[in-house]
Amino acid sequence: MSRKERYTIKTGKGKIIKLTDDIQEALEIQEEHKHEGAYIEDKKSPNKHKRSFFH
């Protein structure tokens, strides 16, 4: 079974926080979890939104 949501919000350690299709929601969740190094993984362009707290 595969997920069809476009955006995956993950912590710096790779834990999935949420799967969503809404970029606004993804950005809000990323902001809430920035202390954990949260970043957004985009299925269509994997490196576009990946900005880790540790970089």
PyMOL Python script that loads the backbone (N, CA, C, O; Angstrom):
from pymol import cmd

cmd.read_pdbstr("""\
ATOM      1  N   MET A   1       0.855  -1.176   0.000  1.00  0.00           N
ATOM      2  CA  MET A   1       0.000   0.000   0.000  1.00  0.00           C
ATOM      3  C   MET A   1       0.902   1.242   0.000  1.00  0.00           C
ATOM      4  O   MET A   1       1.747   1.405   0.880  1.00  0.00           O
ATOM      5  N   SER A   2       0.717   2.084  -0.966  1.00  0.00           N
ATOM      6  CA  SER A   2       1.543   3.289  -1.026  1.00  0.00           C
ATOM      7  C   SER A   2       0.702   4.519  -0.717  1.00  0.00           C
ATOM      8  O   SER A   2      -0.510   4.539  -0.933  1.00  0.00           O
ATOM      9  N   ARG A   3       1.371   5.532  -0.210  1.00  0.00           N
ATOM     10  CA  ARG A   3       0.707   6.789   0.105  1.00  0.00           C
ATOM     11  C   ARG A   3       0.676   7.651  -1.140  1.00  0.00           C
ATOM     12  O   ARG A   3       1.625   7.638  -1.924  1.00  0.00           O
ATOM     13  N   LYS A   4      -0.394   8.399  -1.333  1.00  0.00           N
ATOM     14  CA  LYS A   4      -0.528   9.231  -2.514  1.00  0.00           C
ATOM     15  C   LYS A   4      -0.318  10.723  -2.236  1.00  0.00           C
ATOM     16  O   LYS A   4      -0.371  11.538  -3.157  1.00  0.00           O
ATOM     17  N   GLU A   5      -0.083  11.079  -0.982  1.00  0.00           N
ATOM     18  CA  GLU A   5       0.149  12.476  -0.652  1.00  0.00           C
ATOM     19  C   GLU A   5       1.478  12.938  -1.240  1.00  0.00           C
ATOM     20  O   GLU A   5       2.449  12.182  -1.277  1.00  0.00           O
ATOM     21  N   ARG A   6       1.508  14.178  -1.693  1.00  0.00           N
ATOM     22  CA  ARG A   6       2.709  14.701  -2.352  1.00  0.00           C
ATOM     23  C   ARG A   6       3.813  15.077  -1.373  1.00  0.00           C
ATOM     24  O   ARG A   6       4.982  14.785  -1.623  1.00  0.00           O
ATOM     25  N   TYR A   7       3.463  15.720  -0.262  1.00  0.00           N
ATOM     26  CA  TYR A   7       4.466  16.223   0.676  1.00  0.00           C
ATOM     27  C   TYR A   7       4.553  15.357   1.925  1.00  0.00           C
ATOM     28  O   TYR A   7       3.534  14.968   2.496  1.00  0.00           O
ATOM     29  N   THR A   8       5.770  15.062   2.339  1.00  0.00           N
ATOM     30  CA  THR A   8       6.027  14.321   3.563  1.00  0.00           C
ATOM     31  C   THR A   8       6.870  15.216   4.458  1.00  0.00           C
ATOM     32  O   THR A   8       7.935  15.678   4.049  1.00  0.00           O
ATOM     33  N   ILE A   9       6.402  15.462   5.671  1.00  0.00           N
ATOM     34  CA  ILE A   9       7.161  16.269   6.618  1.00  0.00           C
ATOM     35  C   ILE A   9       7.873  15.299   7.550  1.00  0.00           C
ATOM     36  O   ILE A   9       7.240  14.461   8.193  1.00  0.00           O
ATOM     37  N   LYS A  10       9.200  15.420   7.616  1.00  0.00           N
ATOM     38  CA  LYS A  10      10.012  14.524   8.430  1.00  0.00           C
ATOM     39  C   LYS A  10      10.885  15.316   9.388  1.00  0.00           C
ATOM     40  O   LYS A  10      11.190  16.486   9.156  1.00  0.00           O
ATOM     41  N   THR A  11      11.286  14.646  10.482  1.00  0.00           N
ATOM     42  CA  THR A  11      12.238  15.255  11.409  1.00  0.00           C
ATOM     43  C   THR A  11      13.650  15.020  10.881  1.00  0.00           C
ATOM     44  O   THR A  11      13.846  14.280   9.917  1.00  0.00           O
ATOM     45  N   GLY A  12      14.612  15.646  11.510  1.00  0.00           N
ATOM     46  CA  GLY A  12      15.998  15.469  11.115  1.00  0.00           C
ATOM     47  C   GLY A  12      16.472  14.030  11.237  1.00  0.00           C
ATOM     48  O   GLY A  12      17.424  13.634  10.564  1.00  0.00           O
ATOM     49  N   LYS A  13      15.826  13.247  12.080  1.00  0.00           N
ATOM     50  CA  LYS A  13      16.196  11.844  12.264  1.00  0.00           C
ATOM     51  C   LYS A  13      15.431  10.917  11.327  1.00  0.00           C
ATOM     52  O   LYS A  13      15.628   9.703  11.369  1.00  0.00           O
ATOM     53  N   GLY A  14      14.556  11.474  10.476  1.00  0.00           N
ATOM     54  CA  GLY A  14      13.841  10.665   9.499  1.00  0.00           C
ATOM     55  C   GLY A  14      12.452  10.208   9.928  1.00  0.00           C
ATOM     56  O   GLY A  14      11.784   9.498   9.176  1.00  0.00           O
ATOM     57  N   LYS A  15      12.004  10.596  11.111  1.00  0.00           N
ATOM     58  CA  LYS A  15      10.668  10.219  11.577  1.00  0.00           C
ATOM     59  C   LYS A  15       9.621  11.022  10.802  1.00  0.00           C
ATOM     60  O   LYS A  15       9.733  12.242  10.683  1.00  0.00           O
ATOM     61  N   ILE A  16       8.608  10.337  10.278  1.00  0.00           N
ATOM     62  CA  ILE A  16       7.547  11.011   9.530  1.00  0.00           C
ATOM     63  C   ILE A  16       6.576  11.666  10.505  1.00  0.00           C
ATOM     64  O   ILE A  16       6.036  11.014  11.398  1.00  0.00           O
ATOM     65  N   ILE A  17       6.363  12.974  10.315  1.00  0.00           N
ATOM     66  CA  ILE A  17       5.424  13.711  11.155  1.00  0.00           C
ATOM     67  C   ILE A  17       4.036  13.682  10.521  1.00  0.00           C
ATOM     68  O   ILE A  17       3.045  13.403  11.195  1.00  0.00           O
ATOM     69  N   LYS A  18       3.973  13.972   9.219  1.00  0.00           N
ATOM     70  CA  LYS A  18       2.671  14.050   8.543  1.00  0.00           C
ATOM     71  C   LYS A  18       2.845  13.908   7.040  1.00  0.00           C
ATOM     72  O   LYS A  18       3.879  14.282   6.488  1.00  0.00           O
ATOM     73  N   LEU A  19       1.826  13.363   6.378  1.00  0.00           N
ATOM     74  CA  LEU A  19       1.745  13.285   4.929  1.00  0.00           C
ATOM     75  C   LEU A  19       0.585  14.163   4.496  1.00  0.00           C
ATOM     76  O   LEU A  19      -0.500  14.072   5.071  1.00  0.00           O
ATOM     77  N   THR A  20       0.790  15.016   3.489  1.00  0.00           N
ATOM     78  CA  THR A  20      -0.258  15.935   3.072  1.00  0.00           C
ATOM     79  C   THR A  20      -0.094  16.334   1.607  1.00  0.00           C
ATOM     80  O   THR A  20       0.978  16.167   1.026  1.00  0.00           O
ATOM     81  N   ASP A  21      -1.155  16.856   1.025  1.00  0.00           N
ATOM     82  CA  ASP A  21      -1.116  17.409  -0.331  1.00  0.00           C
ATOM     83  C   ASP A  21      -1.073  18.934  -0.312  1.00  0.00           C
ATOM     84  O   ASP A  21      -0.843  19.559  -1.347  1.00  0.00           O
ATOM     85  N   ASP A  22      -1.290  19.531   0.847  1.00  0.00           N
ATOM     86  CA  ASP A  22      -1.387  20.981   0.974  1.00  0.00           C
ATOM     87  C   ASP A  22      -0.044  21.570   1.418  1.00  0.00           C
ATOM     88  O   ASP A  22       0.410  21.307   2.532  1.00  0.00           O
ATOM     89  N   ILE A  23       0.591  22.363   0.553  1.00  0.00           N
ATOM     90  CA  ILE A  23       1.905  22.934   0.862  1.00  0.00           C
ATOM     91  C   ILE A  23       1.825  23.918   2.031  1.00  0.00           C
ATOM     92  O   ILE A  23       2.762  23.991   2.827  1.00  0.00           O
ATOM     93  N   GLN A  24       0.743  24.668   2.154  1.00  0.00           N
ATOM     94  CA  GLN A  24       0.601  25.607   3.277  1.00  0.00           C
ATOM     95  C   GLN A  24       0.600  24.855   4.604  1.00  0.00           C
ATOM     96  O   GLN A  24       1.275  25.256   5.552  1.00  0.00           O
ATOM     97  N   GLU A  25      -0.157  23.772   4.667  1.00  0.00           N
ATOM     98  CA  GLU A  25      -0.203  22.952   5.877  1.00  0.00           C
ATOM     99  C   GLU A  25       1.178  22.365   6.164  1.00  0.00           C
ATOM    100  O   GLU A  25       1.614  22.330   7.315  1.00  0.00           O
ATOM    101  N   ALA A  26       1.858  21.908   5.126  1.00  0.00           N
ATOM    102  CA  ALA A  26       3.199  21.337   5.284  1.00  0.00           C
ATOM    103  C   ALA A  26       4.172  22.369   5.836  1.00  0.00           C
ATOM    104  O   ALA A  26       4.972  22.055   6.718  1.00  0.00           O
ATOM    105  N   LEU A  27       4.114  23.594   5.326  1.00  0.00           N
ATOM    106  CA  LEU A  27       5.004  24.651   5.806  1.00  0.00           C
ATOM    107  C   LEU A  27       4.724  25.011   7.262  1.00  0.00           C
ATOM    108  O   LEU A  27       5.653  25.273   8.026  1.00  0.00           O
ATOM    109  N   GLU A  28       3.442  25.025   7.652  1.00  0.00           N
ATOM    110  CA  GLU A  28       3.080  25.320   9.035  1.00  0.00           C
ATOM    111  C   GLU A  28       3.605  24.242   9.982  1.00  0.00           C
ATOM    112  O   GLU A  28       4.126  24.547  11.054  1.00  0.00           O
ATOM    113  N   ILE A  29       3.464  22.989   9.579  1.00  0.00           N
ATOM    114  CA  ILE A  29       3.934  21.880  10.408  1.00  0.00           C
ATOM    115  C   ILE A  29       5.456  21.908  10.506  1.00  0.00           C
ATOM    116  O   ILE A  29       6.018  21.650  11.570  1.00  0.00           O
ATOM    117  N   GLN A  30       6.119  22.221   9.396  1.00  0.00           N
ATOM    118  CA  GLN A  30       7.578  22.338   9.401  1.00  0.00           C
ATOM    119  C   GLN A  30       8.018  23.413  10.389  1.00  0.00           C
ATOM    120  O   GLN A  30       8.972  23.213  11.142  1.00  0.00           O
ATOM    121  N   GLU A  31       7.334  24.542  10.388  1.00  0.00           N
ATOM    122  CA  GLU A  31       7.665  25.645  11.292  1.00  0.00           C
ATOM    123  C   GLU A  31       7.467  25.227  12.756  1.00  0.00           C
ATOM    124  O   GLU A  31       8.281  25.569  13.614  1.00  0.00           O
ATOM    125  N   GLU A  32       6.380  24.485  13.040  1.00  0.00           N
ATOM    126  CA  GLU A  32       6.106  24.032  14.404  1.00  0.00           C
ATOM    127  C   GLU A  32       7.178  23.069  14.912  1.00  0.00           C
ATOM    128  O   GLU A  32       7.470  23.037  16.108  1.00  0.00           O
ATOM    129  N   HIS A  33       7.760  22.288  14.010  1.00  0.00           N
ATOM    130  CA  HIS A  33       8.722  21.258  14.394  1.00  0.00           C
ATOM    131  C   HIS A  33      10.148  21.597  13.990  1.00  0.00           C
ATOM    132  O   HIS A  33      10.986  20.703  13.874  1.00  0.00           O
ATOM    133  N   LYS A  34      10.437  22.881  13.773  1.00  0.00           N
ATOM    134  CA  LYS A  34      11.782  23.254  13.316  1.00  0.00           C
ATOM    135  C   LYS A  34      12.858  22.940  14.350  1.00  0.00           C
ATOM    136  O   LYS A  34      14.014  22.730  13.982  1.00  0.00           O
ATOM    137  N   HIS A  35      12.506  22.903  15.637  1.00  0.00           N
ATOM    138  CA  HIS A  35      13.479  22.555  16.676  1.00  0.00           C
ATOM    139  C   HIS A  35      13.950  21.101  16.557  1.00  0.00           C
ATOM    140  O   HIS A  35      14.988  20.738  17.110  1.00  0.00           O
ATOM    141  N   GLU A  36      13.186  20.268  15.835  1.00  0.00           N
ATOM    142  CA  GLU A  36      13.561  18.871  15.601  1.00  0.00           C
ATOM    143  C   GLU A  36      14.285  18.705  14.264  1.00  0.00           C
ATOM    144  O   GLU A  36      14.649  17.590  13.892  1.00  0.00           O
ATOM    145  N   GLY A  37      14.494  19.801  13.545  1.00  0.00           N
ATOM    146  CA  GLY A  37      15.153  19.724  12.244  1.00  0.00           C
ATOM    147  C   GLY A  37      14.204  19.282  11.147  1.00  0.00           C
ATOM    148  O   GLY A  37      14.624  18.620  10.198  1.00  0.00           O
ATOM    149  N   ALA A  38      12.936  19.634  11.258  1.00  0.00           N
ATOM    150  CA  ALA A  38      11.922  19.199  10.301  1.00  0.00           C
ATOM    151  C   ALA A  38      12.187  19.754   8.904  1.00  0.00           C
ATOM    152  O   ALA A  38      12.648  20.884   8.743  1.00  0.00           O
ATOM    153  N   TYR A  39      11.888  18.940   7.905  1.00  0.00           N
ATOM    154  CA  TYR A  39      11.986  19.357   6.511  1.00  0.00           C
ATOM    155  C   TYR A  39      10.860  18.708   5.709  1.00  0.00           C
ATOM    156  O   TYR A  39      10.240  17.741   6.152  1.00  0.00           O
ATOM    157  N   ILE A  40      10.611  19.253   4.535  1.00  0.00           N
ATOM    158  CA  ILE A  40       9.546  18.760   3.666  1.00  0.00           C
ATOM    159  C   ILE A  40      10.174  17.992   2.519  1.00  0.00           C
ATOM    160  O   ILE A  40      11.088  18.473   1.849  1.00  0.00           O
ATOM    161  N   GLU A  41       9.664  16.794   2.309  1.00  0.00           N
ATOM    162  CA  GLU A  41      10.107  15.986   1.183  1.00  0.00           C
ATOM    163  C   GLU A  41       8.994  16.016   0.147  1.00  0.00           C
ATOM    164  O   GLU A  41       7.850  15.684   0.456  1.00  0.00           O
ATOM    165  N   ASP A  42       9.317  16.409  -1.067  1.00  0.00           N
ATOM    166  CA  ASP A  42       8.357  16.555  -2.153  1.00  0.00           C
ATOM    167  C   ASP A  42       8.530  15.388  -3.119  1.00  0.00           C
ATOM    168  O   ASP A  42       9.622  15.193  -3.653  1.00  0.00           O
ATOM    169  N   LYS A  43       7.471  14.607  -3.355  1.00  0.00           N
ATOM    170  CA  LYS A  43       7.574  13.457  -4.244  1.00  0.00           C
ATOM    171  C   LYS A  43       7.943  13.845  -5.671  1.00  0.00           C
ATOM    172  O   LYS A  43       8.631  13.091  -6.358  1.00  0.00           O
ATOM    173  N   LYS A  44       7.491  15.013  -6.122  1.00  0.00           N
ATOM    174  CA  LYS A  44       7.742  15.412  -7.511  1.00  0.00           C
ATOM    175  C   LYS A  44       9.122  16.027  -7.707  1.00  0.00           C
ATOM    176  O   LYS A  44       9.704  15.891  -8.783  1.00  0.00           O
ATOM    177  N   SER A  45       9.653  16.693  -6.702  1.00  0.00           N
ATOM    178  CA  SER A  45      11.017  17.233  -6.771  1.00  0.00           C
ATOM    179  C   SER A  45      11.654  17.063  -5.391  1.00  0.00           C
ATOM    180  O   SER A  45      11.588  17.972  -4.564  1.00  0.00           O
ATOM    181  N   PRO A  46      12.263  15.920  -5.141  1.00  0.00           N
ATOM    182  CA  PRO A  46      12.710  15.524  -3.798  1.00  0.00           C
ATOM    183  C   PRO A  46      13.621  16.492  -3.054  1.00  0.00           C
ATOM    184  O   PRO A  46      13.547  16.543  -1.826  1.00  0.00           O
ATOM    185  N   ASN A  47      14.468  17.253  -3.715  1.00  0.00           N
ATOM    186  CA  ASN A  47      15.414  18.104  -2.995  1.00  0.00           C
ATOM    187  C   ASN A  47      14.984  19.556  -2.884  1.00  0.00           C
ATOM    188  O   ASN A  47      15.686  20.347  -2.253  1.00  0.00           O
ATOM    189  N   LYS A  48      13.871  19.933  -3.466  1.00  0.00           N
ATOM    190  CA  LYS A  48      13.451  21.334  -3.527  1.00  0.00           C
ATOM    191  C   LYS A  48      13.236  21.956  -2.155  1.00  0.00           C
ATOM    192  O   LYS A  48      13.728  23.056  -1.904  1.00  0.00           O
ATOM    193  N   HIS A  49      12.512  21.282  -1.256  1.00  0.00           N
ATOM    194  CA  HIS A  49      12.129  21.859   0.027  1.00  0.00           C
ATOM    195  C   HIS A  49      12.978  21.359   1.189  1.00  0.00           C
ATOM    196  O   HIS A  49      12.748  21.751   2.333  1.00  0.00           O
ATOM    197  N   LYS A  50      13.944  20.508   0.914  1.00  0.00           N
ATOM    198  CA  LYS A  50      14.715  19.899   2.007  1.00  0.00           C
ATOM    199  C   LYS A  50      15.714  20.904   2.570  1.00  0.00           C
ATOM    200  O   LYS A  50      16.776  21.141   1.994  1.00  0.00           O
ATOM    201  N   ARG A  51      15.356  21.477   3.688  1.00  0.00           N
ATOM    202  CA  ARG A  51      16.251  22.385   4.405  1.00  0.00           C
ATOM    203  C   ARG A  51      16.238  21.946   5.867  1.00  0.00           C
ATOM    204  O   ARG A  51      15.267  22.184   6.586  1.00  0.00           O
ATOM    205  N   SER A  52      17.274  21.333   6.281  1.00  0.00           N
ATOM    206  CA  SER A  52      17.351  20.812   7.639  1.00  0.00           C
ATOM    207  C   SER A  52      17.843  21.892   8.600  1.00  0.00           C
ATOM    208  O   SER A  52      18.564  22.807   8.202  1.00  0.00           O
ATOM    209  N   PHE A  53      17.459  21.782   9.823  1.00  0.00           N
ATOM    210  CA  PHE A  53      17.893  22.681  10.885  1.00  0.00           C
ATOM    211  C   PHE A  53      19.417  22.593  11.065  1.00  0.00           C
ATOM    212  O   PHE A  53      20.060  23.571  11.444  1.00  0.00           O
ATOM    213  N   PHE A  54      19.977  21.430  10.793  1.00  0.00           N
ATOM    214  CA  PHE A  54      21.398  21.179  11.047  1.00  0.00           C
ATOM    215  C   PHE A  54      22.309  21.593   9.893  1.00  0.00           C
ATOM    216  O   PHE A  54      23.529  21.515  10.034  1.00  0.00           O
ATOM    217  N   HIS A  55      21.769  22.026   8.771  1.00  0.00           N
ATOM    218  CA  HIS A  55      22.614  22.421   7.630  1.00  0.00           C
ATOM    219  C   HIS A  55      23.049  23.850   7.738  1.00  0.00           C
ATOM    220  O   HIS A  55      23.763  24.345   6.866  1.00  0.00           O
TER     221      HIS A  55
END
""", "prot")
cmd.dss("prot")
cmd.show_as("cartoon", "prot")
cmd.util.cbc("prot")
cmd.orient("prot")
